[in-house]
Amino acid sequence: MGKRILPPSGDGAGAGGNIEPIDLKSALEERYLAYALSTIMHRALPDARDGLKPVHRRVLFAMRALRLDPGAAFKKSARVVGDVIGKFHPHGDQSVYDALVRLAQDFAQRYPLVDGQGNFGNVDGDSAAAMRYTEARLTETARFLLDGLDDDTVDFRPTYDGSESEPVVLPAAVPHLLANGSAGIAVGMATSIPPHNMAELLDAAAHLIDNPQATTRDLLKIVKGPDFPTGGIIVDDKASIREAYETGRGGFRVRATWHVEDGARGAWVVVVTEIPYQVAKSRLIEKIAELMDAKKLPLLADVRDESAEDIRVVLEPKSRNVEPSLLMESLFKLTELESRFPLNMNVLVGGQVPKVVSLADILREWLDHRRTVLLRRSQHRLSEIGHRLEVLGGYLIAYLNIDRVIEIIRNHDDPKAELIRVFTLTDVQATAILDMRLRSLRKLEEIEIRREHDALTSEKAGLERLLASEPLQWRAIAAEIAKVRESYDPKSKLGKRRTVFGSAPEHDEEAVQEALMEREPITVILSEKGWIRALKGHQEDVSNLTFKTDDRLKLAFYAETTSKIMVFATNGRFYTLDAAKLPGGRGHGEPIRLAIDMEQADDVVDAFVYEGGRRLLVASREAKGFVVAEDECLATTRKGKQVLVVDAPDEARLVKPVEGDHVATIGDNRRLLVFPLNQVPEMPRGKGVRLQRFRDGGLADAKCFALDDGLSWTDSAERNFTVDKRELREWIGTRSDSGRLPPKGFPKSNKFE
């Protein structure tokens, strides 16, 4: 990068013509920037004024040119697509058709801009029929966006081949960007805006006209939040919704709408009638079925799709005693019955500058655009009135001097020039008189011209007052908004809010977790070389298990599929495994290192079922240890949680549950020490304190016990021994003492069990 590309030397260097050296780095930067700007402005980000991207704007403009107005006859979608790509949008026909299809889908657009006839896809995720089979025309909402194009309200620019012109932006009599939302991914930025209720947006815009200093917080008293075409329930609190609209970034948790239907003999089912926005129903049901097969939804017995035109997904519980809200909570946690719609109000402000804006900023941008449209339309109308008044003035002169006018027309070679000379007319007036029809010379026409002249003069005065007064302009815009709002009355089918607001019910987290997994007994098997597996049921005899060559059993303990397995390693870290995710009992299992990030030099010290609320004694080979709460040892990542800090060559040696009031430790040198438990500190992490002192070797084992019950152990022959409190006196000392030889009968393995 940064090197100059030079032509080859020699006589042939200039033979190719104008070859110039360029800087590769600068060239790449320039071209990539051009590509990025093209993507941002012409493909991915919508214009804040009309809420459209170029492809959608061109589709609507082409349909208007084809006179596909609301109520007009339908035309084939292929005809529309052909005009769009032939005149305005030089891209693939399928991409243009996809854009047209989306504008017609009432489950994708809160207020569809295209009225489609034929198969335009469905909420199941099925695609539309080919463009040669479907037909389309514009909707009333699209008409609101397009009205005023003939009144010079917006700028036009040449199309890609210069043969025609297209609008830079539409007049947009509705705040379409927020009403239908938008989504797109550009270079280095993206946008994601949900649909909203049109009546609420228009009310908020009217409020902003009356109160120019109103903030987003004020407007949120009117605009409650997104209004998705597929309904659903938003379960976010008001504070998070407010923050999202104020900053322009955030998201909304949307849940399916459901109710319980009672059946015979106390049976019941849950019926889902609305699903979150942009969730394909068929994919949702497939996902639920997959989770049932994987036994991750133990409360659910069956799922059925009984949908016709409306959505009806039936969920049947395994037992009538199941709590419906707990069943749904488990489904919300694992499926798209709850989804999160992101909010990123990154738009083109003024059609030029990408910017993340707030709710109030977007409405102000639209209102400013509507004021520009009003001013340009008024100016255009003034120009038309001026031209017409000029023509009418010529007509009046002609009527007052009708005989002289007829004489000039009959007798002069250049009647136009003579009319201008004799009556001091303008070129426009003279041309209008010469173009006048003979039947217009009757007396009645003069009266009508004077009436029209007076009406236009009055209208002109009103327009001039409007153009001179900003308050009058905003009053006119407010009147337009009120008139448009009548089409989106909240009591009508189109205007009624579909998405409601609620709160997620509070459930015990453990109850929800249990609802996500079927509780079954298992036996966890861990080999010396770190291979782990889970056998179904509680296996009493594990002597017949097979292992890989040179491997053997290290640990075997009972658990359940809902259990959490704690693994303590020689590096002093605790790892947490989900028992339900352990490999099955067939074969030799899998290496435990596939589930946790543990170095090859490290090994498993112990593994056990997490119970919660317990205290654990952890210690290293050099007999440094402390007491830690079991809850502090839960790890949330594969890397585990560092609890016992050890420095090489020292390593973690044991973890034991804390019970009773004393600790017994024994070293490799076969020295036993008993000391009070209160001499060992409790901490969440650290190196700990010395438990026993050794001249050589290290800590072999430890045990917490109640002194009054005596110290017990089991020998190699499975015989139990207990030394009572009186007999233990000679071994009781202080933490960090060296201890003495254990009582007769203590196992040669130096282990308490």
N, C-alpha and C positions, 0 to 999 in steps of 0.2 A: 504494500500500500504506500502511496505517496511517490512512487517512482514514475518517471516520465517515459511514455511510449514513443519511441522515435522510429522514423522510417529507415529501412535498410540503406546502407551507404552504397555508393557506386553510381554509375550512370543511369541505372534503372530506377533510382530513388524517386525521381520526379516524373517518371513516365506515367504514373497513375493519375496525375493531375494534382488537385489541391489536397495534399496530405499534410496535416498539421499535428505537431506534438501536443498531447493533452496530459493533464495530471490525473492519473487514475482515481486517486482518492476523491478529488473534487468532482470528477465526473460521476462516480458512484453516488456520492452524497447528493448531488443535484438531481440525478435521475430517481433515486429512492425517495427524496423529498417530494418530487413531482408525483410519484406513484401514491405516496401516503396522502397528499392533499387531495388527489383525485378520489381515493377511496373514502376519505372522510367526508368530502363535500358532495360527491355525486353518487354515493352508493350506500353508506352505512348510517350516517347521522341525519335525522329529520330536521327540517326547517322549523324553527319555533313559531313562525307566523301561521303557516297552514298545516303544520304537523305531518307533511308528506316528504317522501324521498322522491328523487327524479322519476323513477320508474312508475310509481303510483300516480304522480302528477301527470305524466304523459299518457297513461292508460285512461284517466278520466278525461283529459283534453281530447284525446282521439275519439272517445265515445261521444263526447259532446259534438264534435265535428260530424260524426255519423248520425246525429240527431236521435241518439238513444236516450231521450229524456224519460223521466218517470211517466208511466202511462202509455208510452209509445210502444210500437211493436218490437219484439226481441230480434236481435241479429245474432248470427253464429259467432261464438267466441273466436273462431279462427279468423273471421273478418276483422275483428277488433285487434287481435294480435298482429295480423298482417299490416294494418295501418300503423300500429305503434312502432314496429321494427323497421318498416319501410320509410317512415317519415321522421320519427323522433328518437327512437332508442335503438341504436345499432348493436344489439346484443342477441343472444340466442332466443328463439321463439319459446322454448320450454320455460326459461326463467321468467319471461314476460307473462306467460300463461299462469305460472305458479303465483305470481304477484296478483293477477286478476282473480284467481281462484280464492286467494286469501281474503281479498276485499269482499267476496261474496259469502263467506262462511259466517253464519250467525253465531257459531260457537267460538270463533277466533276474533271476530270484530264485535265490539259492543254495539256499534251502529254501522252495519254494513253499508258500503258505498256502491256496491254492485248488486243488482237484483238478478240472481241467477236462475235459470230454468234448466233442469237436468241434474245429473249427478255431480255435485261439487264437493264430494267427500263427506265424511261424518266424524263424529266425536270418537269413534272407535279407532281412528287413525287411518282409515282407508283413503286412498288417493282419489282424486276427481277423475271423471271420464275424459277421454281425449277431447281436445278443443273443437274437433269437427262435430262432436255430438252435443255440446252444450251451447246455450244461448245466454245473452246478457243484455242488460240495460241499466241505466243509472237509478239510484234511489233518491229520495228527498234530501237526505243528508248530503249526498254528492252535489245535488243542485244548490244547496246552501253554500258549498265550497266554491262553485263555479260562477254563481250569479255575479254579474258586474264585469265580466271579462270584455264585453263589447263597449264598456264605458270608459276605457283608458284608465282603469283603476290600478293596473300593475304594469310593470315593464315586460316587454317581449324581447327575445333574442333569436338570432338565426339558429335553425336546426343544424345538425352535424354536417350536412352537405350544402347548407346555405340556400336551399330551394324554398324553404318555408320558415315560419317563425313559431315560437312556442313561448308560453308564459314562464317567467322566472319564478313566480310564486302565484298561488291562487288567491282571490279576494277573501275567501274563508270567513263566512258570516257566523261560523261556530268555532269554538276553541278545540279543534279537531285533535291536536297533539295529545291533550290530556283525555279527551273523550274516548278515543280508540287506542291510545297508547302507541308505543313503538319499541322496536328492538333491533340492534345491529352491532356488528363488531367491525371496527376500523383498524387502522394501524396505530397501535399504542393507546387506543381508547375504545370505549364501547358505550352503548346506551341501552337502557332498559326502563321503560315507562309503562306502568299498568293502565288499563282502561278506567275511566271514571264516569260518574253519572252526569249526563249533560245538563239537566235542570240545576243540579248543585253548582256546576261550573258557571253557568250563565248567571245564577244568583250571586255567586262570589264575584264575578266580573262586574255586575251592577253595583255591588257593595264597594268594590274598589274604585268605581267612578265617583260614587258619593263620598268615599273616604280615601283619598289618594295616599294617605300615610298608613293605611292598614297594613299589618304585618301578616306573615304566614300563620302565626298563631291565631289571629283574628279570623282569617279565612277558613281555618279548620273547624270553626263553629258552624260553617255552612257546608264545606266539603268534608264529609266524614272520613273518607278514605277511598281506596279503589272500589270499583263496581265491575266485577268480572262478568262476562257474558254467560259463563257457566255457573254463576252463583257462588255458593260456598260460604264458609264462615271464617272471618279473620279473627285470630285469637291473640293478637298483639295488644299490649296495653297502650293507653293514649299517649303516654310519655314517649315511647319508642316511635310511635307513628308521627308524633309532632317533630321529633328530632330528625326523622327521615325526610320529611317535607321541608324542614328549615335548612338542612344541609344539602339536600339533593341526592343523598346517598343513604341506603338502608335496605330494608326488605320487609316482606309481609308473610307471616305464616298463615296459610290458607288450609282449612280442613273441609272435608266432605260434609254435606248435610245429611243427617240420618235420623231415623225414628224407630221405635220398637213397635212391632205388630204382634198382638197376642194371638195364640192359637188354642187348640183344644187341650184340656187337662193341664193347664198351667204352662204349656210350651210357648215359646216366643221366638221371633226372628228379628234381626236388625235389617232394615231396608234403607239403602243409600239412594238418595234421589238427586243429589248434585255432587259432582266431583270437582276437584281443584282445576283451575285454568291451565290449559295446555297439557293436560294429562290424558293420554289415549286410554279409553275404557278397556279395550281388549288387552292392552299390555298390562294394565293394572290388575285385571282378573288373572292373567297368566302368572303374574308375580305372586299373587296371593296363593294360587294353587301350588306354585313351586315351594313356597314357604311351608305350606301344609305338608307336602311330601317330605320336606327336610325336618319335619316335626318341630318347627320353630313357632308354630301357632297352636299350642296345645288346647286352647280354649275354643278353637273353631273346628266344627265338624264338616261344613260344606259351604261352598260359594256358588251361587247361581246367577246368571244374567237373564233377567226377565224383561229387559228393556224393549220398548217399541219405539214410539217417537220420543217419549220421555225416558229418562234414565231410571232404572229400577234394578239395583244389584242386591240380592238377598244373601245375608250372612246367617248361617245356622250354627248355634253354639252346640258344644258337646253335651252340655248339661243345662237344665233349666235353672240350676242354682248359681250359674255364673252371673256375675254382675255385668250388665250390658256396657256400662261405661268403662269397666276394666278391659273387656273384650276389645272395645274400640280403641282404647289407649294402646293396647299391644299392636293393633293394626296401624294406628297413626305413627307408631315408632318405627315400623319396619317397611311400610308401603307408602305409595304416593297418595294415599287417602289424606295425608297431610304433606303439603309441599311448600317450599319457600320461593316466593317470587321476588327477585331482586329489584331494587329501585336505584337507578343511576340516571339522573336527569341531565345527561350530557347532550346538548342540542346545539344547532347552529344559530347563534344570535345574529339577527340582521342578515341571515343567509350566508354569513361569511366566517364568523368566529366561533369555534367550538368552545363551549363553556358549560360547567355544571351549575345549574340554577335552582332556585327554590320555587315553591308553588306560586308565591306572589310574583316572582320574576317572570315566570312563564305567562301568567295571565296579563301582566303589564305589557309584555312583548306583543301578545295578541291584540290587546286594546290599542297599543300604539299603531299596530298595522291597520286595524280597523279605522283609526283616525286618518291615516294616510290614504286609505281607500276612499273614505268619505270626502276628503279634500280633493282628491284627483277626480272623483266622480262628479263633484259639484263644479269643479273647474271645467270639466268636459261638458257638462250640461250648460254652463254659462257660455261656453264657446258655441254650442249648438244654438242656444237662444239668440246670441248675438248675430249669428249667420241668418237665422230665420227672421229676426226683426229687420235686418237689412233688406232681405227679400220682400217682406211685407211692406216696408217703406216704399220700395219700388212699385209694388202692386198698387198702392194707394195713389201714387203719382199718376200711374197709368189710367186708373179709373177716373181721376179728376180731369184728365186730358185725353180721353179715349179717342176722340175724332182725330186729334193731331197725331197721336201715336199710330193710328191705323194708316193715316196719310203717309207718314215717314216710312213705315214698313213697306207700303205699296210702291212708293215713288223713288226711294233712294237705293243706290247700289250697295251702300254699306250702312244699313239701318242701325246697327249697333253703335257705330261711332257717332251717327247723327243724334240718336237718343241720348247718349252720354253728353253731347255738346249742348243740346237744346234744354234738357231737364236737369243737368248737372247730376247725373246718375253715376253710380259705381259700376265697375265691370260686372260684378255679381248681379246687381239689380237689372242691368240691361239684358244680360243673358237670361235671367228669370222671366222678364217680360216677353222676350222673343220666344221662349219655350212654353209660354202660357197657351192652354187650349182655348179654342174659340168659345166653347160653352161656358167657360169661366167668366165671360164678359157680362153676364147678367147682373142686374142690380143687386140681387140678394147676396152675391159673393162679396160685395164691398162691405156689407154689414158683418158678415162672418169674419172677414179679414180684420176689421176694426176690433171685433170681440177677441179674436185670437191675439192680436197685438197687445191689447190691454192685459190679457191673462199672462202672456209671456213677460210683459214689463213688470207685472206684480211678482211673478216667480223669480225674475232676475234680481229684483230688489231683495227678496227673501234669501236668495243664495249669496248675495253680496254681504248681507248681514251675517249669515252663517259663517262665511269665510273670514270675517273680521272679528268674530267672537269665539274664543275657545270654550267658554261655558256652554254656548249654544251648540257647539260641535259635540261635546260630551253628552248633552241632553239628547241630541239626535241619535247618537250611538246607543244610549240607554234605551231609547224607544225601539230601535232596531232589535236589541237584545230581548226586550220584553215580547216583541212580536214573534221572534224565532222560538222563544221558550214555549209558546203555545203548542208547538209541534212536539214538545218533549215533556208534556205535563206528567208529573210524578204519579198521577192516578191512571195514566194510560198504560197499555201493555209495553210499549216501547220505552216510556220514560220511567216506569217503576223501578226502584232500586232492587237489584237481584242479590247482591252480596250483603250479608248482615255481619254484625259484630258480636263476639262472645268471648268467653275465657275458657281456657283449658282446665278441667276439673283437677283438683289436687289428689294424687294417689301416692301411697307409700311406694318409694322407688323399688324396694325389694319385691313388693307385690307385682309391680309392673314387670320386673325382670323375670320373676317366676312365670308370669303369663306368657313370656316370650319363649319359654323353653319347657318342654315336657320333662317332668321330674322322674327320673329312673335311677335305680341303684347301679353303681359301677364299681369295679375294682381297678385301681390305678397300679400299673406295673412299671417300675423303672429299673433298668439294668445297670451294671457297673460301668458300661461304656456309654451310658447316657441315652439309651433307646427307651422311649416311653410309649405306652399304649393303655387303652381302657377296655377291660373285659366287661361284658354285660352281667349285671347281678353282682351280689356279694359272694365271691368265690372263697370258700373256706380252705380248699386245698390248691395251692399254686405250685406244688412240687413237680407237676407234670408239664409245666410250661417249657417251651423250647426257646433257645436264644441262639444268636449268631455264634460262630466259632470263637472260642476264647472269651466268651461273655457269659455272665451269670446274673442271677437276681440280686438286686441291691435293696429295693424297697417295694413293699406291697401294702396298700391301705385302702379302706373303703371310702367311697364318696358317692355323690349323686351328680346327675347331668347338670344340675343348677349350681353346683359347687364352684368355688374359686380355689385353685391349687396354688399354694405358696411354695416357691422353690428358693432355698438358701444355698448360695455358691461360695466357693473358697475365696472369691474376691470380695466377700463381705456384702454382696448385693442380694436383695430379695427380688425375685421375679414372680409375676402373677399370671397364671394360665387359666383359661376358661375350660372347665371340665368337658363341656359339650363339644369343644373343638379338638379334643384329643383324638388321635387315630384309633380306629377300632382294633379289636382283639385278634383279627386275622393277621397272620404273618408275625413279624417281629416289631411292628410299630414303626415309628420314625425317630430320627435323632432329635433330642430336645432342643438342639441348637437351631433347628429350623423355625422354632417358635420364639426363641429369645436370642438376644445378641450377647453371647458369652464367648470369651476368647478360648482358643484351643487349649491354652495352658491352664485354664480354670476348670473346676469340676464341681459336681453337685454334692453338697454336704448333706442336705436333708430336704425332704418334701413332705407336705402335710396339707390337710384341708383347712382353709381359713374359717374360723368360727366367729371372730369379732369380739371385741371387749376383753380379750385375754392379755396377759403380759408375758413376754418371752425373755429368756436369758440367752444372750449371744456371747460367744467367747472365741478367741483365736488360739492357735497352737501354742503361743507363748503365754497363754492363760490370762490375756487381757480381755475384759468383758464388761458388760453392763446390762441393765434391764431396759427393755423397750416395749411400748404398747404395740400390740399386733396390728392395730389400725394404722399406725405410722409406717408399717412395712409394706402396705399395699402399693404396688407399682401400676402405673397407667400406661407405660410404654414398653416396647421390646427391650429397651436398654436397662430396665429394672430400676431399683432405687437403692442407692448406697446408704447402708445403715452402719455396719461395722467397718471402720477405716483400718486397713492393714497395710503395712509396708513390707515388701519382699525382703527376706525370704519368708516372713511370717504369712499365715493364711488363716481364714476362718476355719474353725474346727467343729463347732456344734451350736445348735439352737434347741432350747428346752423350754417347755411351758413352766411358768412360775406358779408354784403351789406351796402352801405352808409358810414356815418362818425361818428355815435354815437351808444352806446350800452345802452339798457334799461334792468335792472335786477329787479326782485321782489322776496322777500323771503317768507318763510312760515309764517312769522310774519306780512305779508301784508304791507311791506315797499317797495316803488318803488324808484329806483335811475336811473338817466340818466347821462352818462359821455362820454367824447370823446373816440372814438375807438383807437386813437393813444396812449392812455395811457395803452393799453394792448399789451404786447410784442408778437412778432411772433417767434416761435421756433419749432423744429421738435419733441421735447420730453421734458418732465419735469413736475414739480408740478404746475408751473404757479405762478401768483400773485393773491392777494386777490382782488376780484371784488367788493364785498359789505360786510359790517360788520353787524353781527347780534348778539343780546344778547341771543336769543334762536331760535331754529329751524335752517333752512338752506336755500339754494337757491331753489326757486320754478321754476323759468323760466327766460329766457333771450331772447333778440331780438336785432338784428342789423338793423339800419334804417338810412335814410337820414333825418337830423334834419329839413331841409327846407320843406320836405314833411309831417312832423308831425309824431306822434306815433299813430299807428292803432292797434286795437284788435277786436276780434269777441266774442260776449257773447254767453251764452248757447242757446239763441233763434236764433242764426245765424245772429244776427244784427251786422253791422260794425260801429265802433266808431273811430273817429280820433281827436286827440288833437294837435292843431297846435303849431308852434315854440314859439309864445308869451305865450301861456297858459302853456307851459312846463317849464317856467323859474324857478318856485319854486322847481322843481324836479331835475333840472340840477345841478350837483355837481362834485366832484372829485372821481375817483376810490377809493374804500374802505370806502366811507362814508356810513352812516347807512340808508339814504333815509327817506321818509315820506309816509303817507297813500296815495294810488293812487287816481286819479280823480274819481268823481262820475260816476257810471256806469261800473267800471272795474269788470270783472267776479270774483265771489267768489271762483272760482277754482284756482285763482292766475296764470292763464295761458293766454298768449297773443292770442292763437288760439287753 
